[in-house]
Amino acid sequence: MPAPTPRTVLLTGAAGGLGTLMRELLPAHGYTLRLFDMVPIEGEPDAITADLGDKDALRDAVRGVDAIIHLAGISLEAPFEKILRANIEGTYNLYEAARAAHVPRIVFASSNHAIGFTPRPQAGAPLIPVDTPRRPDTFYGLSKSFGEDLAQLYWDRHGLETVSIRIGSCFPEPTSVRMLSVWMSPADGARLFDAALTAADVGHTVVNGSSDNTRLWWDLTSARALGYEPQDDSEPYAAKLVAEQGELDPENPDHAHLGGHFCTNPPIWPH
């Protein structure tokens, strides 16, 4: 029997790219969203504007919610001190607030960059399993590894459930040949968040997050076990991207690993 559908969900990072997509899509799945971000959200006067270091604001934000989707934090590479404050200490602050308020479940936005130095599978090779050893490609990826371990600790010690979703790339359409293998359509993203919120007895479950792409690199078995049924495939975008960029070159260091250019020249957080 599935878990009861949460009614009110706290969405952290609601002003970001993924947060904006989920603000638009999740209400159709039956959720009332409470929005939290460090910047104001246009047209959302009731959104909570604070950062993850504000423990009082977090305490207010989690009060009375049925679950949390945690997207907030730095989503590119940055100096360790910034990653520490936003992604490591910030995620800890959120978990502590959730524990104190008896929130039963968090859906944590982990990342493919937690295992970014994993070699990408070649044609015909097995898909990357969800239990592949973590090999973060950046301080950003390291913070996502920390978040997964924190989620495990809070399940084992406090009974706070988490689904950690190693998100590939969730954009309206893929923008690179690499992304054809890890792309998650926004609609499939909402389907996966919905499954992560409603599946029963998840404990701490780690899943890979992408659409059912023809060029898929990683295994979606644990995501499907939650009830996730991806509907989209990046292949309709492939011909145009390959014509523009060429196929991936196994001799190119940017193409050798799951994390792509995060392993060689990671994009830097602008703030």
N, C-alpha and C positions, 0 to 999 in steps of 0.2 A: 504494500500500500504506500503511495507517495506521501511525502510530508505535506502538512497543510500549506497552502500557498500563503506566503507572507503578504501582508496588506501594505505596510509602510516600510520602505527601504531607504536607508541613508545612502546617497550617492556622493562619495567624496571625489574631488577632481572634476566636478560637474561642468566646469567651464572649458575643460580641455577638449582635444579633438575627439577622443573616444567618449568622454563624458557627454559632449554635445550630441553625438550620435545616439547614445543610450537614453538621453533625456527625451529624444524624439520617438524612440522605438519601444522602450519598456512599458510605458503606460498602456499600450495596446495589449500587453500580456497580463494586465490586471493589477499593475503596481501603482501605488501612490508614492512619489519620490520626494524625499527631503534632500535638498541640495546643499552642498558644502564645497566651497572653494576659497582660495586666498584672494581671488579677484572677484569683483561684483559680476553678476550674470545679468545681462541686459534682458529686461522683460520679466525678471524673476525677483520681485521685491522681497519675497519671504526667504530667499536663499540666505544661508549663513555664510558670512564673509569672514574667514579667519584662516590661519595656517595650522599645521599639525602640531606646532609647538604650543598652541594655546589650549591648555588642558581644561580650562573652564568652558571654553567654547565647545570642545569635544564632548565634555560631559553633558552639555545642553543638547548637542546634536544627536547623541545616541539615545537620549531618554525617550522611551516609549516606542522605539522602532522594532520591527520584527526581524530585520536582517540588515546587513551592510554590504554594499559593493564598494571596495576600496580601490579607486583609480588614482588617487592624489599622489603627488610626488614628482620628482624629476624623471623625465622619460628618455633622456639622452645621457651621454657621458658628461661628467662635471668633476671638478676637484673633489677629492675624498671628503673634505670638510663639509661641502655642500650636500653631497650624497648622504653623509652621516646624519646631518640634521633633518633633511627632508624625508629620506626614504627609510632610514634605519631607526633613528629616534622617533620620527613621526609615526611610523607604523607601530612601533612599540606603544606610543601614547594612545593610538587608536585602540589597540588590543586591550590595553589596561582599562580604558573607558568602557569598552564593550563588556569586559569581564565584570566590572563593578556594576554595570546596569543590567546584567544577566541577558544580554543579547545572545541568542542561541547560535547564530551563524554569520560568518563573514565569507564573502567571495573576494578573494585576493587576486589582483591583477599582477601575476608573475609575468615572465617574459621568456621568449626563446633565447634571450641573451644570458639567462642563467646556465644554459648549456651551449653557449655560442661557439666554443672551441671544439665541439663535436664535429668530426668530419661529415660533410654532407654525403648522403648515400648516392652511389652511382647507379646508373640504370640497371634494374634487375636485382639490386641489393635489398635486404630487408629494411623496412622502415625503422626510423629511430624510435626505440621504445620509451615509454614515459619514465621508466626506472633507470634510464641511462645515467651514469655518474655526472654530477653537475660539474661543468667546466665554464665558469663565467668568463665573458670576453672583455669586461670593463668593470669599473667600480659600480656602474649602474647594474650590470648583471650580477655582481656580487651582492648588491643590496636586495635583489630579488631572491637569491639563494638564502640570504638571511631571513627574508619574509616567510619563505617556505618552512624554514626551521622554527621560526617563531610560531607559526601556525601549528606545527606539530607539537611544540611544547605546550601551547595553550589548550590543545585537545587532550593531551596526556595528563596535564596537571589540573586543568579547570573544566574540561568537558565542553569547551567552546569549539564548535565545528567550523571547518574551513574547507572550501574548494579553492585550490590554487590553480589558476588558469595560466599556463604558459602561452601567452598571446603571441601569435606570429606578427601579422601586420593587418590591422583592421582599418581599412579605408574604403571609400565608395567603389574604387577600382584599383587593381594593382598598377604600380608605376615602374616596375623593373622586372627583368626576367627572373631574378632570384625570388621576387615576391610572388610569382606564380605558384611557388611551392609552399608558401607559408601564409598566403592571403586568407583572411577571414572576412567575408562580406559583412556589412553592418547588420543585415537581417539575420545571418547566421550567428553573429555575435550576440544579438538579443536572444536568440534561441538558446545559445549556450549559457548565458547568464540566467535565463529562466530555468533551465534544467538544473543548474548549480544551486539555485535558490530552493528548488522544490523536491529534489531527490531525497529519499529517506536514508538516514544512517550513513552519512558520508564520512564521519570522523574527520580525519584530514586526508583528502583525496587530491592528488595532483593530476591534471589533465593537460593535454596539448590542445591548443585552441586555434583551429583554422577551419576553412570550408573543406568540402570533400573534393579537393583539387585533383585533376588528372596527374599533375606532377608532384603530388604530395610527398614530403620527405619524412614525416613522422606519423606515428601510430595514434589513431583516434579512439582506440578501444575503450579506454577508461572514460573518455568523454561520452561515448555512446552508451556506456553502462549507466550513466546518470539519466538517460532519456534524451540525450541530444541527437537530433536528426538533421544534419546539415543538408541544405537544399541547393547550395550554389557551388560553382566550379569556376576557377580562374581561366580555364582553357579558351573561352571566347575572346580573351584579351591577348592570347599568346602570339598570334601571327603578327600583329602590329608591333608588339614589344620586341620580338625576336628580329623583325626586319630593321628596327631602329637600333637595337643594342647588340644583336648577335646572341648566339647560345652561350651558356656559361662555359668558361674555359678552365679545365681542371688544373692547368699550370698557373692560373692567376690566383695569387694569395687571397684576393677579395672574394673569390668564388669557391675556395677550398673548404670552408666551414659553414655550419648552420648560421652563424652570426654574421656572415658576409663581411662588409667593410668595417663593422664594429670591431673585428679582430685585428684590423690593420690601421685604420684611420677613422676612429669613431666620430660621429657628429657630436658637437659640443653644445650643451644646453646654453641658451642665449642669455639667461637672466643672471 
